[in-house]
C-alpha cells in the first residue's frame, strides 16, 4: 500500500464550503429584522459573519497545510492551556457573563470562547494518548481511568459555565474515539450507562434544565414560556412545506422564532427553502460524515485515524443535536449548527479542525 500525497479530499472540501455558503446566505436572511431593530440597519450580523468566515477559510487553509503529526507534539501544552482558559472565564474583568452564562473571555478586540477551543485540543490530546495506550486499554484503572479523569475535569468546567450541550457533544465525540480505539465492550456499556445516568441527574438538579425537559415532553402545557421555542420552531418547519416560502420570505424570523440566525437557523432554512432545503443541509452533513469516516479508515497511522474520527464525530454530533432540537426531538440546548449558524469562535475552531482532517486526507493509504 502506498501513501497518497498532495491530493486532499475535494469532496469533503466542497461539502464544507457549501455549508459555509449556505450559512452566509441564511444568516443574512434570518438576521435582517433583528439587526435593523438593534442597530438601525440590516447588515450588522452578516458583516461580522463574513469577516469570521474569511478568517475561518484562512485558518482552514493554514491547518490543511500543516502536517498533522506536528500537532501530536503539542498535545500536553494544548490541554494545559485549555484548562487555564476554561478557568479564566470566571476571572473578574476578563470573563464575560451573558444571560447567566460565563463562557467567554474578553480580550478587547475579540471575545474567546474556551469551550470551543477545548473541542479541538481534547480530541488531539486523546488521540495521542490512545495511540500510545493500545495494550493498556483493557485495564480500566491504569488505561481508561486516567483519561476519563482529564476528560471529566474539562467537561465539568464546561458544565459549570453552564453549557451542558457543548459538554454532551464533546463526550459523544470522545466516546466514539474510545470505542474505535478498542475499548472493551464491558467498559463501553458501563461508561455509556454511567454517562446517561449523569446526564439525567444534571438535568434534574438544574431547575431551568428540568423545565426544558418537561417542555420537550409537552410544549403545549406552557406555550408562551418554556414551550415557546419548540412550538415556534415546529411552526417554521411546518410552514415551509416542500419548497418553502422563498429566500427572505420567512415569517417566523420576524420576532416569533428565538435566535433564528443562530440556534434555530435550521428552522429558518426549512421555512424559507422547505423540505428540499432542509434535506440539502442534512445531506451535506451526511457527506462530511461519510468522507470523514473514509479518511479515518485509510489514515496512515493510529493517531491520524483517531483524530479523524474525533473531528468528524464532533462536527456531526453537534449538527445532529442542533437538528434534533429544531425538530423537537430533544430538549432545547444552546448548540449551534456548525458552519451554518451565526458565530465567530465556533466557526473558526470548526474550520481549523476540518483543516486538520483535510491534511490527514492528503496522507491516506491506498
N, C-alpha and C positions, 0 to 999 in steps of 0.2 A: 504494500500500500504506500501511497505517496502523498505528502502534504501539498495542498493546493495553495499557491501563493499569488498575491497581487490581484485577487478577484473576490471582492466581498459579495455578500448575498444581496443582489439587487432587488429581488422580490421582497425581502424584508425591508429594505430601504424605501421602496415605493410605498409599501403599506404604512410605514412611519410618516412619510411626507404627506401621504393622502389624508391621514388622520390629523396632521398639523394644519393642513389647508382647510379641511372641513371645520376644525376648531376655530380658526380665524374668521371664517365666513359666519359661523353660527354665534360666536361670541359677539360679533358686531350686531347681528340681528337681535339677539336676546338682550343686549345691554343698552340699546339706544334710549329707551324711555327712562330707565334708571339713571343713566348718565346725564340726560338732559335735566332731570329733576335735581340731581346733586350739584352739578357744576354749570348748567346752562347751555351745554352743547352735547352732541351725540357721540363725540369721539374719545371721551375720557378713557374708557376701558379698552377699546380696540387699539388705540395708540400704544398704550402700555403693553398690551398683549403682543403687538407686532414687535416691539423692542425686545421683549423677553424671548419671543420665538426666534428672532435673528440671533440673539445670544445663544439660544439653545442649539441652533443649527451649527454655529461656530464651535460650540463645545462638542457636539456630535462628531463633527469632522475631526476635531483635535483628538478625542479619545479613540476614534476609529483608526487613527494613525499611530497611536502608541501601542507597542507590543503588550498584549495582555499580561505577559509574565512579569512585567515591571511593577504591576500593582501588587503582586504577591509579597514583595519585599517591604511594602508599606502597610501591611495589614495591622501590625501591632500599634504603630503610631496612629493609624487611622481610627482604630477603635478607642484609643485613649482620648484623642481629640473629640470624637463624637460624644463620649460620656461627659467631657468638660463642657461642651456646647449645650448638651441637654440640661446640665445643672445651671448654666448661666441664664436660662430663661426666667429664673426666679430672682436674679440679682437686681436690686433696686437701681433704677437709672439706666439699666441695659436691657433687661427683659421687658417685653411688651405684653400687656394683658388686654384682650378684646373679648367682650361679652363673657367674661368669667374664665376664659381660656388663656393660659400662659404658654404660648407656642412659638414666640418669635423673639429674636434678638435684634435690637435697633442699632445698626452701625452708622447711622447718619444718612448716608447715601442710599442704603438699601436695608431691608429687613430680611434676616436669615431665619429660616425655619429648620432647626436642627433635626427634627424628626424625619424630614425629607432626606437629609444627608445620611441619617442613620440607616435608611433603607439600603443604600449602596455600600456603605462601609461594612455593615454587618454581613451582607451577602459575600463580599470578597473575603472578609476575615474567616467566616465559617467555611467557605470553600477551601481556604488554605489549611485550616485545621483538619477538616475531614479528609483532605487529600493526604495528610500525613498520619492519620489515625485509622487506616483501613482495618488493621487487625485488632485494634483496641475497642472498636465499636460494639463488640459482643459483650464487653463489660460495661454495665450501667454506671457503676461507681467511678471507675477510672477512665472510661471512654466518653460516655454521654453526659454524665452529671456536670463535669467542669464546663462543658459547652452550654448546657442549659442554664448554669449559674450566670454566665455572662449575658446570654440572650435574655434571660428572665429579668436581670437587673435593668438592661436597656429598655425592654418592653415596659417594665414598671415605671420608669421615668416618663415614658410617653403617656401611659395611662393616667399618671398623676397630673398631666398638663391641664385638663384631661383631654385625651384623644384616643379613645378606645378603638375607633375604627381603623386608624393607622396601625395601632399595635396588633390588631387582628390580621390585617393584611400582611404585616411583617412576619407574624407567626405562621401564617399559611405558606408563605414563600420558604421560610427556613424549614418548616415541617416537610415540605416537598423535597428539599435538599437532603434532609436526614433520611427520608425514605429511599431516594435514589442512591444515596451513598451506601446503602446496605444495612441500615439499622434493623435489628431482628424484629420479627413481627410482634413478639410479645411486648417489646418496648414501643413500637408504633401504636399498637392498640391501647396500651397503658397511657402513653402520653396524649393520645387523642381523647380518651375518656377524661383524663385529668384536665385537659385544656377546655373541653366542653363544660365541665363542672365549674371551673374557674370563671369562664365567661358568664355562665348563668349567675354565679354569685356576684360578680362585678355589676351585672345589670340590676340585680335585686337590691343591692345596698345603696345604689345611687338613685334618689327619687326621680330625677329627670330622665334617666335611662329606663327606669321601670315604667314611667308614664309613656315613653315612646314605644316600649314593648306592648303595653296594653292598647295603645293607639293602633299599632300594627295589627293586633288581633281583631279590633273593631274600631276603625277610624270614625265611623258614623256616630259613635257614642258621644264624641266631643268634636264635632266638625269645624268649630270655629277656633279651636285651640290646639290640643295635642294631635288631633287627626287632620288638621288643616293641610299640612304639607303633602301627605299621602293622597288626599282627596283631589287637591288641585293638580298634582302630578298625573293622576289617573285620568282626570278630565282632559288634560292636554293631550295625552297619548290617545285617548278615545276619539277626540275631535279631529285627529289627524287623518283618520281613515286610511285609504290605500296610498294616495299620492300627496296628502297634506293640503294645507291651506295656501301653500306657496311661500317662498322665502320672504321673510319680513311680514307675513300676514298673520302671525300667531296672535291670539287674544290673551292667553293665559300669562304671557310675559308682561302684560300691562298691569302690574302690581297685584295680580292674583297668585301667580306661582312664585314662591320664595326662591331666591338665588337661581333665576332662570339661565344665567350665563355661567354658573359655577356648578354647584352640587346637582342641580336639576337640568343641566343643559341637554341631556338626552330627551327629556320630556319636551323641551322646545323643538328639538330636531324632529321628534315624532309628530308633533303638531303641525309643523311647517312643511316637512318633507314626507310625512306619512310613514306607513309601514315600509315602503321602499327605502326611504332614507334611513330609518332605524335599522333595517336589515343590512344596509351597506356598512354602517358603523360596526355592527356585530360581526359581519364578515371580515372586516379589516382587522379587528382584534383576534378573530379566529386565525387569520393568516399570520399575524405576528406570533401566535402560539405555535402554529404548525412549523413555521420557519425556525423559531427558537428551539423547538424540540429537534428539528433536523440538524441544527448546528451542534446541539449538545450530544446527539448520538454519534456525530462524526468528529467530535473535538479531538485534538491531538494528545491530550493528557487529561488526567482525572480532575485537576484543578480547573482547567478550562471548561470541562463538561459541567462541573458543579456551579461555576459562575454563570454559565449559560442557562442552566435550569433555574437558578435563583433569580436572575434578572427577568427571564420570561415569566416565571411564576409570580413575581412581584407585580409586573405590569398587568398581567391577565387577571390575577386575583383582585387587584384594585378595581379594574374595569368591571369585573363580574359583580362585586359588591355594589358599585355605583349603579349599574344597570338594574340590579335586583331591588335596590332602594326605590329607584324611579318607577318600577313596575309594582311596587307594594309587596314584593316577595320576602323582604326582610325589614326589620325596623330601621328608621331613619338614622343615618350616621353622617358625619362630615366628610366623607370620602369623595374626592373629585374624580372625574373621568380623565385618565391620563391622556396627554397630548391634545385633548379636546376642550376641557374646561378652562375657564379663566384662571390664571395663577402664574406667578413668576418663578419662585423657587422650585415648585414641583415640576414645572415644565423643563427647567434647566437640568435638574437632577435626573429626571427620566431620560432626557436626551443624552446625558453623559453616560448613563447605564447602558442605553441601547447602542451607543458608540462603541463601548467595550464589547458588546455582543457582536457587533459588525466586525470588529477587529478579529475576534475569535473565528468568525466565518471565513476570514482570509486564510486561516491555517487548517481548515478541515481536511480530514483524511479521506481519500477516495480508494 
